[in-house]
Amino acid sequence: MYKIEVVENGVQATDTIGMLQSQGFNKENIYIFAHDKDRSEHLSDATDTGEVGMKEQGLFDSVGNVFKKRGDELRSKFESVGLTTVEAEQYEKVLDEGKLVIVGTDELK
């Protein structure tokens, strides 16, 4: 099961993370996505949430993401935490608008 939330900023992200935790999601299985890589890493560090890495993606996808454009990389990461290809495309467009996407999951591939 996974739950997706779209927020505007870090304050809303913090509130949403708390809400997801109260619904039973572990912090290490809550992921914040931002189109800007530095912003995404900063928010993950600041909120102590998970980062999509080798555990979620596997070795080949993790290494492959080094060579992908940011949009392709984000879609790949969305799919690795359980979203469908269509959902990944939809939420990557949301990121293009400067919003944040938060995914809480309990079933990683």
N, CA, C and O atoms as a DFTB+ gen file, in Angstrom:
436 C
 N C O
     1  1       0.852      -1.176       0.000
     2  2       0.000       0.000       0.000
     3  2       0.894       1.233       0.000
     4  3       1.948       1.258       0.636
     5  1       0.458       2.237      -0.714
     6  2       1.183       3.497      -0.664
     7  2       0.194       4.649      -0.692
     8  3      -0.944       4.506      -1.137
     9  1       0.650       5.786      -0.210
    10  2      -0.173       6.990      -0.187
    11  2       0.665       8.129      -0.726
    12  3       1.844       8.260      -0.396
    13  1       0.049       8.952      -1.557
    14  2       0.743      10.069      -2.206
    15  2       0.094      11.375      -1.774
    16  3      -1.130      11.508      -1.782
    17  1       0.920      12.325      -1.403
    18  2       0.455      13.663      -1.047
    19  2       1.267      14.695      -1.814
    20  3       2.469      14.524      -2.013
    21  1       0.614      15.760      -2.242
    22  2       1.287      16.866      -2.924
    23  2       1.216      18.084      -2.006
    24  3       0.145      18.437      -1.513
    25  1       2.369      18.725      -1.781
    26  2       2.432      19.903      -0.920
    27  2       3.223      21.004      -1.621
    28  3       3.887      20.772      -2.632
    29  1       3.134      22.197      -1.062
    30  2       3.768      23.360      -1.664
    31  2       5.169      23.657      -1.125
    32  3       6.014      24.193      -1.842
    33  1       5.413      23.298       0.165
    34  2       6.668      23.722       0.787
    35  2       7.082      22.776       1.912
    36  3       6.388      21.807       2.219
    37  1       8.231      23.080       2.516
    38  2       8.779      22.245       3.569
    39  2       7.922      22.176       4.824
    40  3       7.872      21.135       5.478
    41  1       7.250      23.262       5.169
    42  2       6.389      23.271       6.352
    43  2       5.229      22.298       6.151
    44  3       4.920      21.494       7.030
    45  1       4.597      22.381       4.989
    46  2       3.505      21.453       4.685
    47  2       4.026      20.017       4.607
    48  3       3.330      19.079       4.996
    49  1       5.241      19.852       4.106
    50  2       5.835      18.514       4.017
    51  2       6.000      17.920       5.413
    52  3       5.693      16.747       5.626
    53  1       6.480      18.715       6.359
    54  2       6.661      18.242       7.729
    55  2       5.331      17.811       8.336
    56  3       5.249      16.766       8.981
    57  1       4.292      18.613       8.132
    58  2       2.961      18.262       8.638
    59  2       2.452      16.969       7.997
    60  3       1.879      16.116       8.674
    61  1       2.664      16.836       6.708
    62  2       2.202      15.656       5.981
    63  2       2.946      14.401       6.435
    64  3       2.350      13.330       6.555
    65  1       4.238      14.535       6.685
    66  2       5.027      13.401       7.171
    67  2       4.481      12.939       8.528
    68  3       4.357      11.739       8.772
    69  1       4.161      13.880       9.395
    70  2       3.562      13.537      10.691
    71  2       2.241      12.814      10.527
    72  3       1.954      11.858      11.246
    73  1       1.428      13.277       9.570
    74  2       0.143      12.644       9.308
    75  2       0.336      11.216       8.798
    76  3      -0.380      10.304       9.212
    77  1       1.311      11.021       7.893
    78  2       1.578       9.683       7.373
    79  2       2.087       8.758       8.480
    80  3       1.728       7.581       8.522
    81  1       2.912       9.282       9.361
    82  2       3.388       8.480      10.486
    83  2       2.221       8.058      11.378
    84  3       2.175       6.924      11.856
    85  1       1.288       8.969      11.596
    86  2       0.136       8.637      12.439
    87  2      -0.757       7.587      11.769
    88  3      -1.559       6.931      12.435
    89  1      -0.614       7.433      10.453
    90  2      -1.374       6.416       9.722
    91  2      -0.604       5.096       9.622
    92  3      -1.068       4.152       8.982
    93  1       0.574       5.031      10.259
    94  2       1.302       3.784      10.324
    95  2       2.505       3.648       9.412
    96  3       3.138       2.592       9.389
    97  1       2.838       4.684       8.662
    98  2       4.017       4.614       7.792
    99  2       5.273       4.934       8.603
   100  3       5.284       5.892       9.375
   101  1       6.325       4.142       8.431
   102  2       7.607       4.409       9.077
   103  2       8.315       5.532       8.334
   104  3       8.207       5.643       7.113
   105  1       9.044       6.368       9.078
   106  2       9.745       7.495       8.461
   107  2      10.698       7.063       7.361
   108  3      10.857       7.769       6.365
   109  1      11.340       5.899       7.529
   110  2      12.279       5.433       6.513
   111  2      11.582       4.999       5.229
   112  3      12.240       4.799       4.207
   113  1      10.256       4.850       5.269
   114  2       9.482       4.494       4.082
   115  2       8.611       5.644       3.594
   116  3       7.630       5.439       2.879
   117  1       8.984       6.852       3.991
   118  2       8.336       8.062       3.496
   119  2       9.390       8.805       2.686
   120  3      10.498       9.050       3.163
   121  1       9.030       9.161       1.457
   122  2       9.988       9.763       0.532
   123  2       9.462      11.104       0.047
   124  3       8.292      11.236      -0.312
   125  1      10.347      12.098       0.040
   126  2      10.010      13.430      -0.476
   127  2      10.697      13.597      -1.818
   128  3      11.902      13.381      -1.951
   129  1       9.909      13.986      -2.807
   130  2      10.441      14.231      -4.143
   131  2      10.292      15.701      -4.492
   132  3       9.234      16.297      -4.290
   133  1      11.358      16.273      -5.015
   134  2      11.342      17.636      -5.553
   135  2      12.072      17.584      -6.880
   136  3      12.950      16.744      -7.077
   137  1      11.713      18.479      -7.794
   138  2      12.380      18.438      -9.095
   139  2      13.853      18.772      -8.973
   140  3      14.686      18.191      -9.668
   141  1      14.176      19.704      -8.095
   142  2      15.568      20.080      -7.870
   143  2      16.219      19.066      -6.939
   144  3      15.751      18.856      -5.820
   145  1      17.274      18.450      -7.390
   146  2      17.934      17.389      -6.631
   147  2      18.418      17.871      -5.264
   148  3      18.256      17.166      -4.269
   149  1      19.012      19.068      -5.207
   150  2      19.503      19.602      -3.933
   151  2      18.358      19.843      -2.956
   152  3      18.486      19.563      -1.764
   153  1      17.246      20.357      -3.456
   154  2      16.085      20.605      -2.596
   155  2      15.552      19.280      -2.048
   156  3      15.198      19.187      -0.873
   157  1      15.499      18.279      -2.887
   158  2      15.018      16.968      -2.470
   159  2      15.903      16.389      -1.369
   160  3      15.399      15.895      -0.361
   161  1      17.221      16.449      -1.560
   162  2      18.153      15.920      -0.569
   163  2      18.076      16.713       0.731
   164  3      18.096      16.136       1.819
   165  1      17.987      18.037       0.617
   166  2      17.898      18.896       1.807
   167  2      16.643      18.566       2.621
   168  3      16.710      18.431       3.843
   169  1      15.503      18.436       1.944
   170  2      14.257      18.138       2.648
   171  2      14.285      16.747       3.274
   172  3      13.786      16.556       4.383
   173  1      14.861      15.784       2.577
   174  2      14.968      14.429       3.146
   175  2      15.831      14.446       4.401
   176  3      15.502      13.802       5.397
   177  1      16.934      15.185       4.351
   178  2      17.810      15.298       5.526
   179  2      17.105      16.029       6.669
   180  3      17.169      15.599       7.820
   181  1      16.436      17.130       6.348
   182  2      15.798      17.949       7.371
   183  2      14.636      17.233       8.053
   184  3      14.375      17.464       9.233
   185  1      13.946      16.375       7.328
   186  2      12.782      15.681       7.887
   187  2      13.110      14.263       8.324
   188  3      12.252      13.550       8.846
   189  1      14.359      13.857       8.107
   190  2      14.818      12.515       8.488
   191  2      13.970      11.423       7.843
   192  3      13.630      10.428       8.481
   193  1      13.636      11.622       6.570
   194  2      12.862      10.629       5.828
   195  2      13.785       9.858       4.901
   196  3      14.963      10.185       4.761
   197  1      13.236       8.832       4.271
   198  2      14.030       7.966       3.408
   199  2      14.447       8.646       2.118
   200  3      13.810       9.591       1.653
   201  1      15.531       8.141       1.556
   202  2      15.959       8.558       0.223
   203  2      15.936       7.334      -0.659
   204  3      16.353       6.252      -0.245
   205  1      15.450       7.499      -1.873
   206  2      15.385       6.382      -2.795
   207  2      16.793       6.070      -3.260
   208  3      17.435       6.886      -3.922
   209  1      17.262       4.901      -2.917
   210  2      18.621       4.506      -3.259
   211  2      18.674       3.091      -3.789
   212  3      17.717       2.586      -4.376
   213  1      19.806       2.470      -3.569
   214  2      20.029       1.133      -4.110
   215  2      19.055       0.111      -3.524
   216  3      18.619      -0.802      -4.225
   217  1      18.713       0.260      -2.251
   218  2      17.786      -0.678      -1.616
   219  2      16.448      -0.703      -2.358
   220  3      15.882      -1.769      -2.597
   221  1      15.954       0.472      -2.715
   222  2      14.663       0.570      -3.366
   223  2      14.750       0.267      -4.862
   224  3      13.844      -0.350      -5.421
   225  1      15.825       0.692      -5.507
   226  2      15.921       0.600      -6.956
   227  2      16.713      -0.588      -7.463
   228  3      16.508      -1.033      -8.592
   229  1      17.596      -1.096      -6.664
   230  2      18.502      -2.119      -7.145
   231  2      19.732      -1.475      -7.766
   232  3      19.727      -0.290      -8.099
   233  1      20.759      -2.251      -7.912
   234  2      22.047      -1.743      -8.388
   235  2      21.967      -1.137      -9.780
   236  3      22.453      -0.026      -9.997
   237  1      21.362      -1.847     -10.726
   238  2      21.386      -1.394     -12.113
   239  2      20.602      -0.096     -12.314
   240  3      21.052       0.794     -13.036
   241  1      19.433       0.017     -11.680
   242  2      18.662       1.259     -11.812
   243  2      19.370       2.420     -11.126
   244  3      19.367       3.538     -11.640
   245  1      19.980       2.165      -9.962
   246  2      20.707       3.226      -9.259
   247  2      21.857       3.762     -10.093
   248  3      22.038       4.973     -10.217
   249  1      22.629       2.851     -10.662
   250  2      23.759       3.267     -11.509
   251  2      23.239       3.942     -12.771
   252  3      23.797       4.947     -13.212
   253  1      22.176       3.399     -13.355
   254  2      21.611       3.968     -14.579
   255  2      21.104       5.383     -14.398
   256  3      21.164       6.194     -15.323
   257  1      20.598       5.687     -13.194
   258  2      20.072       7.028     -12.939
   259  2      21.140       8.102     -13.017
   260  3      20.823       9.269     -13.247
   261  1      22.394       7.732     -12.831
   262  2      23.491       8.700     -12.933
   263  2      23.532       9.306     -14.333
   264  3      23.928      10.459     -14.503
   265  1      23.127       8.536     -15.321
   266  2      23.220       8.965     -16.712
   267  2      21.901       9.463     -17.294
   268  3      21.852       9.855     -18.460
   269  1      20.843       9.452     -16.505
   270  2      19.527       9.874     -16.999
   271  2      19.302      11.361     -16.765
   272  3      19.925      11.972     -15.897
   273  1      18.407      11.926     -17.549
   274  2      17.949      13.288     -17.291
   275  2      17.134      13.259     -16.005
   276  3      16.633      12.205     -15.615
   277  1      16.996      14.399     -15.346
   278  2      16.327      14.457     -14.045
   279  2      14.896      13.921     -14.110
   280  3      14.480      13.193     -13.208
   281  1      14.144      14.256     -15.135
   282  2      12.768      13.764     -15.254
   283  2      12.713      12.246     -15.337
   284  3      11.875      11.613     -14.694
   285  1      13.604      11.664     -16.127
   286  2      13.669      10.203     -16.245
   287  2      14.053       9.571     -14.914
   288  3      13.496       8.548     -14.515
   289  1      15.005      10.187     -14.236
   290  2      15.450       9.690     -12.938
   291  2      14.305       9.709     -11.927
   292  3      14.113       8.747     -11.182
   293  1      13.547      10.804     -11.903
   294  2      12.432      10.920     -10.963
   295  2      11.354       9.881     -11.247
   296  3      10.830       9.261     -10.322
   297  1      11.023       9.689     -12.513
   298  2      10.011       8.675     -12.858
   299  2      10.477       7.288     -12.424
   300  3       9.688       6.498     -11.905
   301  1      11.743       6.996     -12.633
   302  2      12.303       5.709     -12.212
   303  2      12.208       5.545     -10.696
   304  3      11.863       4.469     -10.208
   305  1      12.511       6.599      -9.959
   306  2      12.435       6.529      -8.502
   307  2      10.993       6.375      -8.032
   308  3      10.722       5.613      -7.103
   309  1      10.064       7.092      -8.666
   310  2       8.649       6.930      -8.323
   311  2       8.224       5.477      -8.499
   312  3       7.566       4.905      -7.630
   313  1       8.598       4.892      -9.611
   314  2       8.220       3.504      -9.880
   315  2       8.864       2.550      -8.870
   316  3       8.262       1.540      -8.505
   317  1      10.065       2.857      -8.424
   318  2      10.748       1.968      -7.489
   319  2      10.098       1.961      -6.103
   320  3      10.309       1.025      -5.332
   321  1       9.309       2.993      -5.775
   322  2       8.597       2.992      -4.495
   323  2       7.135       2.585      -4.651
   324  3       6.345       2.715      -3.716
   325  1       6.773       2.086      -5.850
   326  2       5.464       1.466      -6.013
   327  2       4.474       2.131      -6.954
   328  3       3.411       1.567      -7.212
   329  1       4.787       3.313      -7.476
   330  2       3.849       3.963      -8.385
   331  2       3.867       3.281      -9.744
   332  3       4.872       2.695     -10.146
   333  1       2.750       3.364     -10.443
   334  2       2.687       2.848     -11.802
   335  2       3.407       3.825     -12.730
   336  3       3.719       4.950     -12.337
   337  1       3.667       3.392     -13.955
   338  2       4.311       4.261     -14.943
   339  2       3.475       5.509     -15.189
   340  3       4.019       6.609     -15.291
   341  1       2.168       5.352     -15.283
   342  2       1.271       6.496     -15.522
   343  2       1.312       7.462     -14.340
   344  3       1.384       8.677     -14.525
   345  1       1.266       6.915     -13.128
   346  2       1.340       7.775     -11.940
   347  2       2.683       8.498     -11.876
   348  3       2.741       9.683     -11.546
   349  1       3.752       7.789     -12.191
   350  2       5.087       8.390     -12.169
   351  2       5.156       9.575     -13.126
   352  3       5.721      10.614     -12.784
   353  1       4.591       9.432     -14.311
   354  2       4.575      10.535     -15.279
   355  2       3.741      11.694     -14.757
   356  3       4.136      12.855     -14.868
   357  1       2.592      11.374     -14.189
   358  2       1.691      12.408     -13.667
   359  2       2.373      13.209     -12.550
   360  3       2.323      14.438     -12.556
   361  1       2.999      12.532     -11.608
   362  2       3.604      13.234     -10.484
   363  2       4.912      13.924     -10.862
   364  3       5.304      14.898     -10.218
   365  1       5.584      13.438     -11.886
   366  2       6.778      14.148     -12.358
   367  2       6.371      15.511     -12.914
   368  3       7.115      16.483     -12.780
   369  1       5.199      15.586     -13.536
   370  2       4.684      16.876     -14.030
   371  2       4.344      17.807     -12.873
   372  3       4.534      19.019     -12.973
   373  1       3.843      17.247     -11.781
   374  2       3.550      18.050     -10.585
   375  2       4.855      18.666     -10.058
   376  3       4.877      19.824      -9.638
   377  1       5.928      17.887     -10.084
   378  2       7.225      18.401      -9.646
   379  2       7.705      19.536     -10.541
   380  3       8.352      20.470     -10.066
   381  1       7.391      19.462     -11.835
   382  2       7.754      20.529     -12.768
   383  2       7.140      21.864     -12.356
   384  3       7.675      22.923     -12.686
   385  1       6.022      21.817     -11.637
   386  2       5.332      23.032     -11.183
   387  2       5.951      23.595      -9.900
   388  3       5.475      24.605      -9.381
   389  1       6.996      22.959      -9.388
   390  2       7.661      23.437      -8.185
   391  2       7.095      22.878      -6.894
   392  3       7.520      23.272      -5.808
   393  1       6.139      21.963      -6.998
   394  2       5.544      21.366      -5.810
   395  2       6.377      20.180      -5.348
   396  3       7.281      19.723      -6.047
   397  1       6.055      19.697      -4.171
   398  2       6.714      18.524      -3.601
   399  2       5.734      17.362      -3.612
   400  3       4.536      17.549      -3.398
   401  1       6.238      16.176      -3.857
   402  2       5.420      14.970      -3.791
   403  2       5.987      14.099      -2.685
   404  3       7.185      13.818      -2.643
   405  1       5.107      13.678      -1.796
   406  2       5.506      12.819      -0.682
   407  2       4.815      11.473      -0.863
   408  3       3.601      11.398      -1.052
   409  1       5.614      10.418      -0.801
   410  2       5.081       9.066      -0.949
   411  2       5.404       8.277       0.312
   412  3       6.564       8.163       0.708
   413  1       4.374       7.740       0.930
   414  2       4.541       6.805       2.041
   415  2       4.225       5.423       1.509
   416  3       3.202       5.230       0.852
   417  1       5.086       4.465       1.781
   418  2       4.874       3.124       1.253
   419  2       5.211       2.067       2.299
   420  3       6.013       2.301       3.204
   421  1       4.593       0.916       2.161
   422  2       4.964      -0.209       3.024
   423  2       5.267      -1.452       2.194
   424  3       5.396      -2.554       2.727
   425  1       5.377      -1.259       0.890
   426  2       5.683      -2.404       0.039
   427  2       6.633      -2.005      -1.088
   428  3       6.206      -1.612      -2.173
   429  1       7.914      -2.115      -0.809
   430  2       8.919      -1.798      -1.820
   431  2       9.174      -3.010      -2.677
   432  3       9.028      -4.148      -2.232
   433  1       9.558      -2.755      -3.920
   434  2       9.865      -3.830      -4.863
   435  2      11.078      -4.602      -4.416
   436  3      11.489      -5.549      -5.087
